[in-house]
Amino acid sequence: DDDFAWWVRERYVALAEHLGSRELVATLLGVLESGLREAEAQTTDDRRREVSKRRLEQPLATLARITDWDPRKDDAGKERDPAAVAKEVLTECAVK
């Protein structure tokens, strides 16, 4: 997804939350991978958190809606770090 302008990717993912199906899961995983790469390339914690929020929250919400699996909150209902959740989702969804 790095080939698309950020605004195209952002709107595609937002639209997928409402109209997407399970066929988009692989594409959304690619969006998460790209977002994680961008976040991890940041040199400060504040910037890393900002990029994680911007690049990971919408794809995670879309995946939760499409798959009915929502790991964004812990057992106590507290919001988890988007980067940690994205890594967990990518690990869980890896082809074995």
C-alpha positions in Angstrom: 0.0 0.0 0.0 3.0 2.3 0.1 2.4 3.0 -3.6 -0.8 5.0 -2.9 -1.1 8.5 -1.6 -1.9 8.6 2.1 -5.3 10.1 1.5 -6.3 7.3 -0.9 -5.3 4.6 1.6 -7.0 6.4 4.4 -10.3 6.7 2.6 -10.1 3.1 1.3 -9.7 1.7 4.8 -12.5 3.9 6.2 -14.8 2.8 3.4 -13.9 -0.8 4.0 -15.0 -0.6 7.6 -18.6 0.0 6.4 -18.6 -1.9 3.1 -15.7 -4.4 3.3 -15.8 -8.1 3.5 -13.3 -10.8 4.6 -11.7 -10.7 1.2 -10.1 -7.4 2.3 -8.3 -8.9 5.3 -5.0 -9.6 3.4 -5.0 -6.0 2.1 -5.7 -4.6 5.5 -2.9 -6.7 7.0 -0.6 -5.0 4.4 -1.8 -1.6 5.6 -0.9 -2.6 9.2 2.5 -3.7 8.1 3.2 -0.5 6.3 1.9 1.5 9.3 4.1 -0.4 11.7 7.2 0.2 9.5 6.4 3.9 9.4 5.9 4.1 13.1 9.0 2.1 14.0 11.1 4.4 11.7 10.3 7.4 13.9 13.0 8.7 16.2 11.0 9.9 19.1 8.4 8.2 21.3 5.9 11.0 20.8 6.2 10.9 17.0 6.0 7.0 17.1 2.7 7.2 19.1 1.3 9.9 16.7 2.1 7.8 13.6 0.8 4.6 15.2 -2.5 6.3 16.1 -2.8 7.8 12.6 -1.8 4.8 10.6 -3.0 1.8 12.7 -6.3 2.7 14.5 -8.5 2.8 11.4 -7.2 -0.5 9.9 -7.6 -2.2 13.3 -11.2 -0.9 13.6 -11.9 -2.1 10.1 -10.5 -5.6 10.8 -12.4 -5.8 14.0 -15.7 -5.0 12.2 -15.0 -7.4 9.3 -13.7 -10.3 11.4 -15.7 -9.9 14.6 -12.4 -10.2 16.5 -11.4 -7.1 18.4 -8.1 -7.2 20.3 -7.9 -3.4 20.7 -8.9 -3.6 24.4 -7.5 -5.7 27.2 -9.6 -8.0 29.4 -10.4 -5.0 31.7 -11.7 -3.0 28.7 -8.7 -0.7 28.6 -7.4 0.6 25.2 -4.2 -1.1 24.2 -1.3 0.4 22.3 -2.2 0.3 18.6 1.3 -0.9 17.6 1.2 -3.8 20.0 -2.3 -4.7 18.8 -1.1 -4.5 15.2 1.8 -6.8 15.9 -0.5 -9.3 17.6 -2.9 -9.2 14.7 -0.2 -9.7 12.1 1.3 -12.6 14.1 -2.2 -14.2 14.6 -3.0 -13.8 10.9 0.3 -15.0 9.6 0.0 -17.9 7.1 1.4 -21.0 8.8 
